[in-house]
Amino acid sequence: MFRMERIAIIVLCLLLPLPLSALAPVSAEIGEVAVSVDDGSITDTALKAAREEYTESWLERYAASPLVFGEAYSSLLSDILPLGNPIAGIERNGAVDIQDLESGTVLSFIFQEGRLVAVYPSKAPEFPES
């Protein structure tokens, strides 16, 4: 009987990690992390935008209205972008939360018809005072 119990415990220990590997990672800041990103999705666009330096061509590439968007968000994004190691949360209602694993920065990218209309910084790094 002892031998059967021992085998059962070993089998259970071997099977226990299997369901855990199927779970998506979860960030305390952005929730469930997107582990598979479709080309052309707003998550894909947000990650690309987050990795690039903020310039006029960035505005033309990603913003729905470059002039309005630039007026509203240039000071924020020119200080923060590019992010060094961004990860994305799950898309919700046309928005994607992006977290930079290097700096801790968290930005919510809000899209309309595949173009950025707003960026909401929910957690930004501390910049030294000049």
Helices and strands as residue ranges (DSSP letters): H 2-15, H 17-21, E 26-27, E 31-32, H 42-51, H 56-62, H 66-80, E 86-88, E 95-100, E 106-112, E 115-123
